[in-house]
Amino acid sequence: METLFRSDVALGLPLYREVKHKLMEALRDGEWKPGETIPAEKRLCERFGVSVGTLRKAVDELTAENILIRHQGRGTFVASHSQDRYMFGFFHICPKVGHKEYPTVEFISLEKEKADGDSARRLGIGKGTRVVRIINRLSLGGKAAIIDDILLPERYFGGMTADQVRERHTTLYQLYQDEFGVAVLRTEERLEACGANEQIAGLLGIDEGTPLLHIVRRAMTFRDEVVELRHSYVITSDYEYYAGEEAMRVGE
């Protein structure tokens, strides 16, 4: 049996939170890989020395956070980054007229550089720390719609190459997961209006100064460590940001 430290209980916090912490540690250490089932309830209860009710509360929270996914009759799985999960959980741009669709992604560049002060602050690293910078152009309905300017801490992704990004057949988040062992568990986004600068205007084929939606996203892994900073620049004449009910159905 694995010993649970009762510090949370001593502080008046429920025991299931400690079980949740232990489950997160096992996930972070790679004990159960994305797409794999976690052990049956009986085994986990024996491992942690807790009741089924306590275990289920911990698993319920991890399921609500889209870290685990329940499939009725099949068990509880570690979430993996399929194309559908990315589409409905993380991609929130859709045409103003018509239906949401998968974007076509065109690789533009990958460079290694030093983080400036603002990027370092958002990534939780020191100014001047080495990062990987990726620029992609996303098209919807055959028309350029979005530029993604992505910064990744080199300590997680130092071995990433342009060929890996250019030739991948899946989402970036699945590439992070499969090739670098980095699981994106949640994101936070801030939205603001901006005008297209010379570089963005050239990549989107629009006039400099054209109004754009600027989305700043931070992607987090275990212990809320930031593993990606993404600036997305979206043409607003034909597209809008929508995070409705479908975005809440990840994993169903």
C-alpha positions in Angstrom: 0.0 0.0 0.0 1.2 3.5 -0.8 1.4 5.7 2.2 -0.6 9.0 2.0 0.8 11.9 3.8 -2.0 13.5 5.8 -0.8 17.1 5.7 -3.9 18.1 3.8 -6.2 16.4 6.3 -4.3 18.1 9.2 -5.0 21.5 7.5 -8.7 20.6 7.3 -8.7 19.8 3.6 -10.6 16.7 2.4 -8.7 13.4 1.9 -9.8 13.0 -1.7 -7.6 16.1 -2.6 -4.6 14.1 -1.3 -5.6 11.2 -3.5 -6.0 13.5 -6.4 -2.5 14.8 -5.8 -1.1 11.3 -5.8 -2.9 10.4 -9.0 -1.4 13.6 -10.6 2.1 12.6 -9.5 1.6 9.1 -11.1 0.5 10.8 -14.3 3.3 13.3 -14.3 5.8 10.5 -13.8 4.4 8.6 -16.8 3.1 5.6 -14.8 0.0 5.7 -17.1 0.5 7.1 -20.6 -2.0 9.1 -22.6 -4.7 6.9 -24.0 -4.1 4.1 -21.4 -6.6 3.1 -18.7 -5.9 3.7 -15.1 -6.1 0.8 -12.7 -9.5 -0.4 -11.5 -11.1 1.3 -8.5 -10.4 -1.7 -6.2 -6.7 -1.6 -6.9 -6.4 2.1 -6.4 -8.4 2.0 -3.2 -6.0 -0.7 -1.9 -3.0 1.3 -3.1 -4.0 4.5 -1.3 -5.9 3.0 1.6 -9.1 4.9 1.0 -12.7 4.2 0.4 -14.4 4.0 -3.0 -16.2 7.2 -2.3 -13.0 9.1 -1.6 -11.3 7.7 -4.7 -14.3 8.6 -6.9 -14.3 12.2 -5.7 -10.6 12.5 -6.8 -11.3 10.9 -10.1 -14.4 13.1 -10.7 -12.3 16.2 -10.3 -9.6 15.0 -12.7 -12.4 14.1 -15.2 -14.0 17.5 -14.9 -10.5 19.0 -15.6 -10.3 16.8 -18.8 -7.2 15.1 -17.4 -9.0 11.7 -17.2 -11.8 10.6 -19.5 -14.5 8.1 -18.6 -15.8 5.7 -21.2 -18.9 3.8 -20.0 -18.2 0.1 -19.9 -14.6 0.5 -20.9 -13.0 2.3 -17.9 -11.2 5.6 -17.2 -8.5 6.7 -19.6 -5.7 9.3 -19.5 -6.7 12.0 -21.9 -4.7 12.2 -25.1 -4.6 14.9 -27.7 -6.5 13.7 -30.7 -7.4 16.0 -33.5 -11.0 16.1 -32.3 -10.0 17.0 -28.7 -7.9 19.9 -30.0 -10.7 21.1 -32.3 -13.4 21.2 -29.6 -11.3 21.9 -26.6 -8.7 24.4 -27.7 -9.6 25.8 -31.1 -12.2 28.5 -30.8 -12.2 30.3 -34.2 -15.1 29.7 -36.6 -16.6 31.5 -39.7 -19.2 34.1 -39.0 -21.3 32.3 -41.6 -21.2 28.5 -41.8 -19.8 25.8 -39.5 -16.7 25.3 -37.5 -14.0 23.4 -39.5 -10.6 22.0 -39.1 -8.0 24.6 -40.1 -5.3 23.8 -42.7 -1.9 24.5 -41.1 1.0 25.8 -43.1 4.4 25.8 -41.4 6.3 29.1 -41.8 9.4 28.9 -39.6 11.1 27.5 -36.5 13.9 29.4 -34.8 15.8 29.2 -31.5 16.1 32.5 -29.7 16.2 34.2 -26.3 13.0 35.2 -24.5 12.3 38.9 -24.1 11.0 40.3 -20.8 7.3 40.0 -21.5 7.5 36.5 -23.0 9.7 35.3 -20.1 7.3 36.6 -17.6 4.3 34.9 -19.2 6.3 31.6 -19.5 7.6 31.8 -15.9 11.2 31.7 -17.0 14.2 34.1 -16.8 14.7 36.9 -19.3 17.1 35.7 -22.0 16.3 32.0 -21.4 16.4 30.0 -24.7 13.1 29.3 -26.4 11.8 27.6 -29.5 9.8 29.9 -31.7 7.3 28.5 -34.3 5.2 30.5 -36.8 2.3 28.8 -38.5 -0.4 30.1 -40.9 -3.9 28.7 -40.5 -6.4 28.8 -43.3 -10.2 28.2 -43.1 -12.2 27.5 -46.3 -9.0 27.9 -48.4 -8.4 31.5 -47.1 -5.6 32.6 -44.7 -7.3 33.4 -41.4 -4.8 33.1 -38.5 -1.2 33.5 -37.7 0.1 31.5 -34.7 3.3 32.8 -33.2 4.4 30.2 -30.6 7.1 30.2 -28.0 8.2 27.0 -26.2 10.7 26.7 -23.3 13.9 25.0 -24.6 14.1 22.9 -21.5 11.1 21.0 -22.7 11.5 21.2 -26.5 15.2 21.8 -27.1 15.4 18.9 -29.6 12.5 20.0 -31.7 13.3 20.5 -35.4 11.6 22.2 -38.3 11.0 18.9 -40.0 9.1 17.5 -37.0 6.8 20.5 -37.1 6.4 20.6 -40.9 5.9 16.9 -41.5 3.7 16.1 -38.5 0.3 14.5 -39.3 -1.4 15.6 -36.1 -1.8 18.7 -33.8 1.1 20.4 -32.1 -0.3 19.3 -28.7 -0.1 15.7 -29.8 3.4 16.2 -31.1 4.3 17.7 -27.7 2.8 14.6 -26.0 4.1 11.9 -28.3 7.6 13.1 -29.0 8.5 15.2 -25.9 6.4 13.6 -23.2 4.7 17.0 -22.4 0.9 16.8 -21.8 -1.1 20.0 -22.1 -3.7 19.8 -19.4 -5.3 23.2 -19.6 -5.0 26.6 -21.2 -5.9 30.2 -20.4 -6.6 32.9 -23.0 -6.7 36.6 -23.0 -8.3 38.5 -25.9 -7.6 42.0 -27.2 -7.9 44.0 -30.4 -4.8 45.0 -32.3 -3.7 46.2 -35.8 -1.7 44.0 -38.1 2.0 44.8 -38.1 4.1 44.5 -41.2 5.1 40.9 -40.7 1.5 39.7 -39.8 0.0 41.7 -42.6 2.4 40.1 -45.1 1.7 36.6 -43.9 -2.1 37.1 -44.0 -2.1 39.1 -47.3 -3.8 42.1 -45.8 -3.0 45.8 -45.3 -0.8 46.8 -42.4 -3.0 48.2 -39.6 -6.0 46.0 -40.5 -8.0 45.2 -37.3 -7.3 41.8 -35.9 -8.3 39.7 -32.8 -5.2 39.0 -30.7 -5.4 35.9 -28.6 -2.7 35.3 -26.0 -2.8 31.7 -24.8 -0.7 30.0 -22.1 -0.8 26.2 -22.1 -0.1 24.4 -18.8 1.1 20.9 -17.9 1.3 19.3 -14.4 1.6 21.6 -11.4 0.5 24.4 -13.7 4.0 24.7 -15.3 3.7 26.8 -18.5 4.9 24.9 -21.5 3.6 27.1 -24.4 3.0 30.8 -25.0 0.9 31.4 -28.2 0.0 34.6 -29.8 -2.8 34.1 -32.4 -3.7 36.9 -34.8 -7.2 36.4 -36.4 -8.8 38.3 -39.3 -12.1 39.5 -37.8 -13.9 40.4 -41.0 -15.0 36.8 -41.7 -14.2 35.0 -38.4 -15.1 35.1 -34.8 -14.1 33.6 -31.4 -16.6 31.1 -30.0 -16.2 28.9 -26.9 -19.6 27.6 -26.5 -21.1 24.3 -25.2 -19.2 22.2 -27.7 -15.9 23.3 -26.1 -17.2 21.8 -22.8 -17.8 18.4 -24.2 -14.1 17.4 -24.6 -13.7 13.7 -24.0 -17.4 12.6 -24.3 
